Amino acid sequence: MRIIGPGRAGRSLALAMTEVGWDVADIVGRGGPLASAAQGVDVLVVATGDDAVATVAGSVDQVDTTLVVHLSGSLGLDVLAPHKRRASMHPLMTLPDPYTGKGRLLSGIAFAADGDPAVAQVIAALGGETLNVDPADRALYHATAAIASNHLVALAGQVERLAASIGVPLHAYLALMAASLENVELAGSAARALTGPAARGDLNTIARHLAALPAGEVDTYKAMAREAMRLAGRDPNLLEDTQ
């Protein structure tokens, strides 16, 4: 295997594949020998940012026997043209640094796969689960991943700001957030795990929350309260008259 892209994803994958006994030839960085990157390896992974995948893949000389793979969650296989054997495998996981990323890639996570069936062997070597996502659904699949990861962190940012304003340590709320996610897993459904005033339709408590919140935090709270009420099967429009 050879990897193009020495970022967090590329280096995480290199460490993980080495850990399970694969020979990772090298990681090609910016200005490296792209043209010959597919030569002498069975698998070439393009681990660059999404905007660069097509340009990088197009700079690599075609080797018919080499499987060329990208790690993007939102892109199709067309960006790997003109390579004959093409595939994608997107790890449904956040990789904050290479060593943490290595451990997460080896923890049995899911990978959204498409293209040449041989990519399943790479995923199997990592001990991962293969998700077969229709190419037409790739953008929606990746949007869902962004909600699951990035939007959750953005909500944690609101928690952090509000906690700091009243002198409560963030970790106290993080324990609550972790337990709430665990509840979703245990219940098998977000709706069954939901608790709190929006789930109960307790508009009086929500009104007290809104009165206490700084003005810049109100819109986010109301948006999520509406979603919680919808999840609970309640009319979210009832919040419109709540101040």
N, C-alpha and C positions, 0 to 999 in steps of 0.2 A: 504494500500500500504506500501511496505517496499522497501528501496533503498540500493543497495550495491555500495559504492563508494562516499566518501565525497568530491569529487572534485567540480569544478565549475558547471559542468552539473548536477551532483547529487543534490547539494545543491540548485541550481536554480530551478530544478524540484520540490524538496521538498517544497520550499517556494510557488511556483506557485500552486501546487496541494492543499496545505493547504489554500491558498487564495480563491480557488473555492469550499472549503468545504469538501475536501477529508481528511480522517484520514491517515496521514503518521506516521506509527508506530515508525520508527527510521531509521537512516542511519548507515549501517554497514561499518566500516572502516577496515583497514589492521589489521589482527590479531583478528577480531571480529568473532562471532559465525556463520560461513557460513553454516554449515550443516543444521541448523534448520531455515534458513532464509526464506524458502518458507512456513513455518508453520504459521497458524493463520492470513494469509492475502490473499486477492483475487488476488493482482498483486504484483509481485516481479520485480523490475527494476535493471538490471545490468548496472551501469553507470561508469564502469571502462574504462581504456584505451583499445583500440582494441586488443592489444596483450594479455591482461589478461582475456578477456571475456570468452573464452572457459575453461580456468583453473578454473576461479571463478564459472562459471555455473556448471562445473563438480563436484565441491566441495559441491554443495547444494543438500541435499536429495530431491528426487522427491516427489511432492505432486500433484496428478493428477488434482485437481481442481484449482490449482494456475496458473495463467497466468504469464509466465516468459518472460520478454521483455528486449532487449538491445537497446541502443541508437546509435549504430554505423551506419555510412552512407555507409560503404564499405563492411561490413560483411553480410553473409547470415544467415539463421536460423540454419544451421548445428552446429554452435558454441554453441548452447543452448542445444544440446543433453546431456542427454537422456530425458529431460523434455517433457512431453506429449503436453502441451499447450505452444506454442512458438510464439513470434511475435517480430517485430522490429518497432521502431518509431524514425526516425532521424530528429531532428529539423533543418530546413534549416535556421539557424541563428547562429551568433557568440554570445557566452555567456561569457563575459570577467570577470564577478564577479557575485556572487549569487543574489544580489539585482537588478542589471541591467538585469541579465539573467531572473529573475522572470518576470519583466515587459515585456521583449521581448517575452517570452514564452506565455504570455497572450495577445499579440498584434495582434492575428489573422494570425500568420505565417503558413507556410506550413510544414508538416511533411511527410517524405517518409515512408510509412508503408508497412509491409508485414506480412504474417502469420495469426494467429488467428484473426478473424474479430472483436473480442471484444476489440482489441487495438484501434479501431475507437472511442470507448466510452471514452477512456482516452484523445484522441486528441480532441474530441468534448467538453469534460469538460473544456479544456484549450481554447476553442474558435478557434481552429486551423483548417487548411485545410488539408485534407488527400490526399496525392499523392500516387497513386499506381504505384510503380516502379518495372518492371520485375526483378526478381532475377539475371538474366543474365546481366542486365544493371546496377547493383549496383555500380560496380567499376567506370564505366563511369559517373554515376550520381554524385558520390562523387568527382571524378576528376573535374567535372564541378563546384561543390561547392568550391573546393580549388582554382580554377581559379577566381571565382567570389569574394572570400573573401581574401585569402592569397596573390594571385598575385596582386590584387588591392592594398593591403597594401604595397607590395614590390615596386610597382610603386610609391606609395606615399613616400616611402623611398628615391627613386631617386629624386623626387621633393624636398624633404626636404634637401637633400645634396646640390643640385644646388641652391636652394633658399638661403640657408645659405651662399653660396660662394659669393653672390652678395648683401647680406644684406637685402633681402626681407623676411618679416615674412611668415612662413608656412601657416598661416590661410588665407592669401590672395589667395593662390593657392587652398586651400581646398574648398573655396567657389566656385571656378571655377570647381573643380572636382565634387562637389555636384550638381552644375547646369547641368553639362554634363550628369550625371546619370539621373537627372530629365528629360532631353531632350529625353533620350532613352525611358523612361516611357511614356512621352507625345506623342512621335512619334510612339511608338509601335514597333520600330525596330531600332537596332543599326545602320544599314546602313543609314536610313533616318535621324538619329540624328548626323551623323558624319560631322564635320567641319574641317577646317585647311588645311595646305599645301599639305599633302598627299592626302586628299580627292579631292583637286583641281588639283593634278598632278603638283604642283609647285616645281619642282626639284631645282630651283635656291635658293628658301628660305630654302629648306632642306639642300642644300650644305652649306649655311651660318650657319645653326644650327650645322652641323657636325664640321665645322671649329672652332666654338666657344666652343664646348663641351670638357671637360677634356677627355683624352684618355680612362680612365676607364669607362666612361659613354656612349661611342659611340655605342658599340655593342647592348646595351639595346635599345637605341634610334632607331637604324636601324631596329632591329627586330620588334619593335612596329610600325615603319613607314611602313614596308613591310605589316604588318597585316592591317594597316589602308588603304593602297592602294588596297589590295585585297578586303577589305570590300567595298571600293568605286567602285569596278569593274575595277580597273586599273592594269596594269602589274607590279607586285612588282619587277620584274627583272630589271626594269629601274633604281632602286636604286643602282645596283651593280657598276655602273660607277660614282656614286655620291660620292665625297670626302668631 
